[in-house]
């Protein structure tokens, strides 16, 4: 029943007898589902609906360029944009007791206003734009706020609240930095201290971290890694009922993998691994994002869905959800979807049709995941939870990106790969 209910919520028309018995058959649409849900939620009170992630789409498709109106890429992007705008206008006019908020950069908002119909401009109130940091005391307060709670949890009393970031560090900050850039610089120094095995003060924005004198002894961690590797139950994790559990391991491994990537100016790396849209299954198990801050937050995505189901309907629903959540169904640039499966897809005309669409029209790719992959990732994740302070050094001594595992192989599909 849950599979049919989820298909209904996706706006998929169902015509089988079982769907008729539970009144989920017949014509359906995403608009109908959304308006019905808004009505249902309005029975208990008002609803706040926020639209986010418009900046990457606008930047990726160059929608802010008023000159480009005829290219095929622009026509496809505008088609998607008009659907987004129409959806916003429908929410504004038809959703009961619903307040909508749009969060985006000023350039994205201007592009929406230029490309949309005139009536769109007058349906929203514009608020004051956020400014860059001007007060020299703000960065210090920002860093102190992050460190205070960490030190409290560790029962540690620093020499001063912002330690090890001295007053000279904040005085030397270049003007016009964003909070994200300041925190990234602090994190770079933290990682340098981890590599060196000691903490030193940072007195100037342009200073380097402490020098590395030899590497730590990782023989004990190597021994424990071998133990964890041998203890992994690969049969259970590679079974169709182990999809989400293996997905959790994959997400944790990707977060650890991210630690190995040296910070780059104006480029952030993010890992998303929580896609519990329903209580039954996740639409994706992993999304790795490269965010280009100086390009209007343009993003490149690599998405992963473990898909071992043998039942045709269960396979179809999960594949459709993965295509939608990853953006592949809309053919957005800078998007890749990998489906990890070790067996041929289930039989049936509808399944064959959906798989063909996923591969040929949307560009999704099926990849195998080996028992060695599972053992490696599960062992690394288990070690990360052991509480050993040496674990973070593993990223710098034996980076997983230089090993043969599925996370390393998938991550290379982000444009340019990861630099070392």
N, C-alpha and C positions, 0 to 999 in steps of 0.2 A: 504493500500500500504506500509506503514512504517513497518508493521510486516513482509511482504514478503521481503522487502529490507534488513531488519536486518538478516533474515534467510539466504539470499544470501551472506551477508558479513561474516556470520559464516561458509560458505562453505557447507551449507545444500542444497541438491538437491531438487528442487521443480517441481512437475509434474502436478499441477492443472491448470485449464483453465485460471484463473485470472492471474497467474504468467506468462503464455505464452503471454498474451495480453501486458504485460509491459516488455517483453523480459528478464525475470529473471528465466526462466525454463531451464531444461536440466542439463547435468552433470556439476558439480562444485567441487572445492576443495579450501582449505585454501591457498595453494600455488598460485593458479591462482588469487584469490582475492588480495593477498598481492602484487604480481608482477604488477597487473593492477593498484593498488592504487599507487605503487611507480612510475610507468610511469606517471600517472595522476599528481602526486605532482611534478614530475620533470619538467613539463611544465612551472611551475612558478618559479623554482629555486631549489637549493640543499636541501636535507633533512638530519637531524641528527636523528639517531635511537639509543637509549640507551637500553641495556639489564641490568636489575637490578634483585634483589631478587634471585640470584643464590646461595648465601651463605646458606640460610635456607635449600634449597633443598639438597645441597651437605652434610651439617652437619646432616640433618634429616635422610638421607639414608646411612650415613657412607661411602660415595663414596671416601673419602680420604684414606680408609683402603685398601692397596694393596693386603692383604691376602684374603679378602672375595670376592670371585668371583662366588660361586656356589649356595648360598642360594637363595630361591625363592624371598625374598624381594629385594636382590641385583639385581637379573635378571630383576625384574620389574622396579627398579630404573634406571638401565643401559639402559633399553629400552627407558624410558623417556629422559634420558640424551642424547642418540644418536639422538633422534628426535630434541632436543634442538641444539645440535652441527650441525646437518645437516641443520637446519633452519638458523643458523648463517652463515654457509658456503654458503647457497643459497642467503642470503642477500648480502654477500660479493661479490658474483660472478654475480648475476642476477639483483639486484635492481639498477635502473638508478639513477645517481647523489645522492647516499645515502652513508653517512659516518656512520659507526657503532662503538659504544663505549661500551665496557663491563666493568662494575664496580663490583668488588668482592674482597674478601679477598685473600691474597697470597695463602693460603691453598686451596681455591676453584679453583683458577687458575691452581695450580699444579695438582689438581685432574682432571680438564678438559683436560689438556695436556696429562696426563697419560692414561686416558680412551679413548680419541678421536684418530682418525686416524692421521698419521704423518703429512699429508698435512695441518691439522688444525693449527698446531703450527706456521707455517710460514706465516699465513695470517694476523697476527696482530702484531702491534708494541707495545712492553711493555714500560711503562713509570715508572718513579721513584716512589717507594712506599712511602706512608705517614708514618711518624715516630711518636713516642709518644712525649708528651710534655717534653722538656728538660729545656727550659728557665723559671726560676721562675717568671718572669714578665708576661708571657703569660696567666696563669690562672686569674690573677687580671684583665688584659685587657679584657679577655673573659667575666668575670662577670660584669665589669663596662659597657661593650657594651650592655649587656642585660638590665641592670638597667637604664641606662641613658634615653632611649626612654620611658620607663614606667614612670619614674619620671617626664619627660617633659609633657607627656599626662595628668598626675595627677596634674600638676602645683605644684609640691613639690620639695623643695630644700634640699637635704640630707646634713648631716654634712661633708661627704666626698663621692667621686663618687661611691665607692663600698659598702657604708653603707647598711645593718648592718654587713657586712663581713669585720672584722678588718684585719690589716696587719698581725697580728699573725696567723690568719686563713690560709693565703696563705703561710706563712713561714712553717707551720706545715703540709702541704700537703704531703702525702707519695709519693715517687718517682714512676714514671711510670703510673700515673693515666691518663685516657683518658678524653677529654673534657666532654663527657657524664657523667662520674662518678663524676666529679667536680660539674657539674650543678645539678645532682641528689642530692648531699649532700646539696647544697644550697637550693634546693626545700624542702628537709626534714626539714631544719631549718625554712623555711617560713611556712610550715604547722604546725610546733610546736608553732610558734608565733600566728597563727590563733587560734589554740586550746586554748592557754592561754589568748587570748584577748589583748596581748601587744607584742611589738617588743623589743627584746634584741640583743645586739651585740654578734656575734660569733667570739671568739678570738682564738679558736683552733679547728682543724679538728675533734678531738675526743670528744669535749664538747657536752653536751646535751642541748636541747632547754629549754625555760623558763618553770617553774612549773605551773601547772594548779590549780587555786584556785576557785573552784566552776564552774558551767556551766552558760552560758548565758540564759536570759529569752526569750524563744521562743514562748510564748503564742500568740503574735501578728502574727508571721509567721504561727502558727498552724491555727489561724482563717482565714488567707488569703488562706492557703492551702485548707481548707474546701470549701471556696468560689470558688476557681479555679476548684476543683474537681467536684463540682455540676454543673459548667457551661460548662463542656466538652460535645460536641455533638458526642457521641459515634456512633450513627447510621451513620453519615456522614463519620467518620474516618474508620469504619469497612466495609463500602461499597466498592465494587470493584473499584470505581473511586477514592477512598481515599488512595490507596496503597502508593503512593509516599509521600503524606502529612503525613501519619502515620509513614512512613519510616524515614522522617526527625525528627519527634518527638523521635522515637526509637534511632536514632543516637545521638541526643542531650542528651537523658537520659543516654546513655552508657558513654558519655564523663563525665557527672556528677558522674556516678557510679565509674568511674576510680579514681576520687578524694578521694574516701573512702579507697582505697587500700594503705596501708602503703608501702613505697618504700622498695624494697629488693635489696641487693647487687648483681650487675651483672645481674639483671633481669628487663627488661623494659616492661611496658604494653602500648599498643597503640590501638587506636580506629580509624578505617577508616569508613567514612560514605558518601563519595562522589564517586559515581559510575555512573556518567552521561556519559556513552559511546555514548548514542544517546539522541536526544531531546525528545524522546517519553517515555522512561522508563529506569530504572536502573537495571543492572543485579543483584546487591545485595543492600540491605538497610543498612547492618551493618557488619563489620568484627572486631572482638576483637582479638588482637594478644598478646601473651606472648613471649618475645624475650630473649633467653638465651645467653648473650654476651660472656661468657667464653666457650661456646660450639660452637664456629664458627657462632654465630647469628642464631642458630637453633630456629625455631618458631613453636608455636602451634596456630592454628586458630580456632575460632568459628565464622561461618558466618550465617547471617540471611537474608531471603528474605520473605517479606509479599506477599502472592500469593492468592488473592481472586477472580481473573478473572473467569468468567463463560463461556466465549467464548473459544472453544477448541484450536484454533490457537494461540490466545493471551496467553493462559495458557502454551502451549507447548513451544513457543518462550522464554518466561520468565523463565521457568524451565530449559531449555537447557542452557540459558545464565548464570543462577545461578550455575549450575553444572560446567560449564567451568571456570568461574571467581573464584569460591571457591577452585578449584583444585580437587574437588571430582571426576570429570570425569576421572582424571588420577590416582585415588586411592592413592593419596599422604598421607603418614603418618602424624599424628598430625593435621588433618583437620576434622572439623565437619560442617555440613550444616543443619540448621533448617528452615523449610518452614512453615510459620504461616498462617494457613487456617482454617476456621470454617465450611466449607461445603465439601462434597465429591468432588473429581476431576470431570471435565466435562466428558461426555461419549464419546465413540469412540475408535476404535481399536488402533489408533496411540497414543492416550492419555494414554490408559491402558498400552501399551508397554513401553512408556517413564516413567511413574510413577513406573512401576515394575523395570525398570533399575535403576532409581534414588534410590529406597529403597533397593533393593536386591543386586545390583552390586556396586553402589557407596556409599551406607550407609547413604543417606540423611534421615531426619526424619521430619514428619509432626506433628506440634503442634498447638493447638488452642490458640487464643489470646482473652481474655475475655474483657467485657466492663469495669470491674474493673481495669484490666491491663492498658487499654487505659486512663481511668480517672486518675489513679495514675501517670503514666508517663507524661501525658500532664500537669497535675497540677504542678508537680515538675519542668518541663521545663519552664512553665510560671513564676513560682516564681524565677527561676534563672535569668530571664531577667528583674526583677523588679528593679535591681540596689541597693538592700539592702545589706549592708556589712555583715549583720548577716547570710545571706543565707549559706555561706561556712561552718558555724558552724553546720548546719543541718547534714552534713556528719558524724560528730563526735558524735552527740547526738543521732540520730536515723538513723543509716546506712540503706540504701535501701537494702543492701545485706541480712539484717536480716528480711526483709519484703517479703511478697509473691507477687512478680511481675515478669513479663516475663523476664526482663533483669537479675534479680538475679538468676532465674532458669537456664537460658541459660549459664550464666557466670560460673556456677559450673562445666560445662563440660570441661573447661580448666583443664588439668591434675593437680590434687592436689587442685583445687578450689582456692579461694582467701583467704589468711590468715588474721585473725583479732586478 
